[in-house]
Amino acid sequence: MSVALVRNKVASLLGQAHNAHPGLLLQRGLTEHEEHGKQGESRKNQHVALACAIRPADFYERAFARWQKATSDAQSFRSITLALESRLYIGLAGGGMLETGCAISHSYGTPYIPGSSVKGVVRVHAEQRLCRTAKAQGLAICNELFGARQDHHTSANLAGLISLHDAWWVPRSAKSPLVEEVVTTHHMNYYSKDGREPATDFDSPVPNVQVAVQGAFLFVMAGPSAWLGLAEQILVDALCTRGIGAKSRAGYGYFKQGALQPAATTCDWVDTEVAKLAKQHQAREGDTLRGRQLATAWSELPDGDLKRAAFLDIRERWQKEGWWEQPPAKARRTKAIYDQYDDSA
């Protein structure tokens, strides 16, 4: 039996939502619910694939840059960028009809890790490490850093010196922030009936599509500069050895240290236009890439978001060839066209 979840007029629009808010799609975007059968699973899988294919809008990169600037004071803040070892489940229980969810920013439509989750993992890790040899001293340091509720150890509630902010997804650290993941339930009747039906080796596995996160995150902490170094060490050690989010025992949610290599800034319009102009003028694609015809076509683009995406792609390709800082003589007039554009607008 199929149950309609949205009005017919809205359903027709949701099927074309290639630039929509992923969180809105996951929470409200499923148009129909099929109670049983493969058709319902297929519709759910297609819907999850649609949400995961959406890339962050350009305004998110500008918001991310503002956040970096606002927390750039080394005396008050410490920023750490960590890439995921594999994938992350965060906010999995908030899926509604989809039975899968993700913590997604209400304003920007990108995944984030709540600061409360980061603080919980870091605090537990710190208590285990710092209290291993000197329990009283280690507990006192944890209470000083992260705060404590009134109990037999403390006479009053304590506010911690270190504040842990929500972790922002790093733009272009992956092709898209959300990715489809499959969790296979081998004993569905056992779990759905609270163990009243035994699990056996003859049960058929049931693949279940979930929403995971890939890429990297920017973690920001605030507090006195004298404590930030220690807090950073604890945070990095906790995320790399303990992980965060759901299914960490299965290997999800672990981070790795090291320099990030941002994903390439690709724009389909650039590839299409270069191929078209190269064929039209019987020229090599490399010459077309640095030619004025491409720059002219780019400058006439009416779509602001497409124009900025194409500019970032062209600039990155020029930089790889060494043309951006020192353009060849024949490409200087072309470079002047790009120099007139303000990509931070």
N, C-alpha and C positions, 0 to 999 in steps of 0.2 A: 504493500500500500504506500502510495506517494503522498506526502503532506507538503503543501505549498507554504513556504516560510516568508515570502515577500510578495508585494503586489506585482501583477503582471507587467505593468509599465516599468517598474524598478528592475525586474528580472532581466528584461531585454538590455538594459544599460549595463548591468553588472557583468554580462558576458563580454563586454568590450572594455572592461576596466583594466587596461594595461599600464596606466599611470596612477592608479588609485592608491589610497592609504592601505598598506598590507594589513594593519591591525583591524581596520574597518572591514576588510574582506573576510578575515578569519573569524571575526566576531559576528558580523551581520550579513556577510555576502553570500552564504549558501542559499540558493533559491528554493531547493526542494530537499526533503529528507525521505529517503527510501528505507523503510523499516527492515526489510530483509532482501537478500539477493545480491548478485554481483553488480546489478545496475546501480544500486546505491553506493557501493564501494567505488565503482568507476567514476560516478559523479563527484564523490568526495575527493578522489585522487586528482581529477582534473582541476578541481577548485584549489586544492593545495598547490598544485603546479603553477596555476595562474598567480597566486599570491607570492610564491617564491621567485618567480621570474621578474618581479618588479624591482627596478634599481632605484636607489635614493635620488631624489630630485636635487638639482644644483644648489637650491637654497640651503640644503643640509650641510654642504661643504662650507658655505659661508658662516652658518651657525656654529659649526665645529671650530672654524678658525677664530670666531669671536670667543668661544669658550676657552680655547688655548691661550688667547691673549689675556683674558680676564684672570687666568690662573697662572700667569707666567712669573709672578714675583717669587723668587727662590727663597726668600726669607719667610714666606707664609705658606707656600704651596710646594708640593712635590708631585710631578707627573711621571707616570711610568706607562709605556706602551708595550703591551704583550700580545703576541700572536697565539692563536689557539693551536694546540698540538693536533687535534682532530676536529671535532665539532662540539657544540654546546647545546644543552637543553636548559632553558631558563623560562619560568612561567608556564611550564608544561600543563599544569592542572587547569588553566583558564581557557579551555578550548570550546566549551559550550557544545553545540551540536556536532562539531567536528571531532570532539574527543582528543584534541591536540591544541596546544596554545603556545604562546611565546610572549615574553615581556617586551612590548613595543611602545616606543615613545608616542604619546598622544599627539604631540605637536609635529613631529618630523617623520613618523612612520618607519623608523629604524629601530632595530633591537637595542636594548640597553641592559646592563646588569644593575639592579637596585643597590644603592649604597648600603642598605640594611643587610642585604645578602652578603656583600663583600665584608662588612664589619663582622658578621657572625662567623664566617669561615676564618677570618684572620684572628679573631679573638680566641676561638677554640684551638687553633694551631699554636698561638702564642702561649696559651696556658699549658699545653702539653709540652712544649719545648722549654719554656722558661721555668716551669715548675718541676722539671725532671730532677734537678740536683738540689735546688734550694726552693722548696715549695712556698714558704712564707714570702721570701724576697721576690720570687717570680710572680706570685699572685698580686703583690703590691705594685709591681711594674705594670701588669695587665690592667689593674684597676686605674692606675694613673693614666695610662694611654687611652683606654677604651671605655672607662667609666664602670660603675658597679651599682647594683641595687642594695638597699639596706638589708643586711642579714647579720649573722653572728660574727662575720669578719669585719663589717663596716657599720658604723653607728648611724650613718645617714647616706642618702643617695649621692653618688659622685658622678659628675659630668667628666667625660674623658677629654684629654688634651688634644686628641687626634680626631678629626672629622673625616669620614670617608664618603665621597660624593658618588653619585651614580656614574657608572663607567659607560663612556660613549663609544659606539662602534666607529672604527677608523675608516674614513672614506677611501674607497679604492683599494682596501686591503684584501678584497675578494671581488669577483665579478658581480655578485649580489650578496647581500647579508644573510638572507634566508635560503635554506636549501632543504630539499626533500630528503627524509631519512625513513628507513623501514625498520620497524620493530616486529619481530615474529613471535606471536604467542603460540606456544606449543600445546598448552593445556587449557583451552578456552573454557570448557565446561567446568573445570576445577576452580578457576578463578571467578567465573560469573556466578557460580552457585555456592560460593564461600566454603569450598572444600567438601561439600556434601557428596560430590561425585569424584571418585578417585582419579588421579592423574596416572596415565599408563603410557607405555612406549608405542602404543598403537594410535594415539591421538594425532590428528592431522594438523600441521602448522598453519597458522592464519596470519599472513602478512598484513601489517597495519601501518599506514603511512603517517608519519609524524613531521613536525616542523622543527628543524634544528637551525643553529646559527654557525656561520663560518667566518673566517677573517681574523681581525685583531680588535682590541679595545684599548682605550685610553683611561687609565685609572688615575684619579686625582685625590690627594689627601691634603688636608690643611691642619696647621698647628704650629707650635713653637719650633723654630729651626733646629734647636738642639735635639729634638726628639724625632724629627722627620727621617733622619738617616736610618735609625733603628726600625721605625715603623715601615719604611720602604723594604728593608731586608725581610721583615716578617711577612709582608704582603706578597712579595715575589716568591718566597719560599713556600707559602701556603698555597698559592695558585698553581705553582709548578709541581708540587708534590702531593697535594691533597685534592686539588680541583674544586670546582664550584658548580652548582646546579644539580639537575637530576641525572641519575644513572652514572655517577662517577665511578662506581665499581666496575662498570662495563667499559671504562676508558673515556667517557665523555667529560668535557668540562676542564681538561688539563691544558695549561698554558706552557709555552716555552720561551726562554730568554734568547735575545739576539736581535740584530738589526732587521728591520722590516724592509721588504722589497715591494713597494706598492704595485698593485695590478695595473696593467697597461690601460691608458685612457682611450679606449676604442670608440669610434663613432661610425656607424654604418654609412652615413651620408658621405663621409670622406672617401671611403673605398669605392662607393658607387660613382661619385663625381670624378675621381681620378681615372677610373676605368673608362668612363664615357668620354672625357676630354682626351685621353691618350689615344683612343680609337678614332675620335673625330679629327685630331691633328696629326695622326700617325707618328706619335712621339712615345718615348719611353716613359714608364710610370714615374721613375725618379725625377726626370725633367719636368713632368707634369705637376708633381707634388710641389716643386719650388717655383712653378710658373705663375704668371700674373692671371691667367685664365681662372685657375682655381681660387686665387685670392679674390678676384672680382665676383665670382659666383658665391663665395662665402660671404662677402661684404653685403650682398643683396638679399641674404636670408631674412625673412620677416619674423621667423620664430626665434625669440630671444634665447630660450633654453637650448634649442638645436644649434644656434650660432655659437654659444659658449662651449657646448660639447665638441663641436667641430674644431673650434679654435684650440682647445686643450689637446685634442688628438694631433692636429697639424703641428703645434708647437713641440709636442713630445717627439714626433717623427723627425722634425728638423733638428732637435737637440741630439738625437741619436746619430745623425749624419754630421754633426758639428757645424750646421749652417746657422743656428739661431744667434749665437754670439758673434760669429764672424761669417756673415753670408757671402757667398761668391759674388763676384762683380755683377753677373747677370741677374742675381736674385735680390739685389739691394732695394730696388724699387718695389718688389713684391713684399719684402720685409717691412718696408715703410707703411704698407697698407695694414699689416697686422699690428704694427706698433701704435697705430691710432686707436686700437681697441682696448678698453679697460675691462679685463676679465674679472675684476673684483666687484663689479657693479651688481 
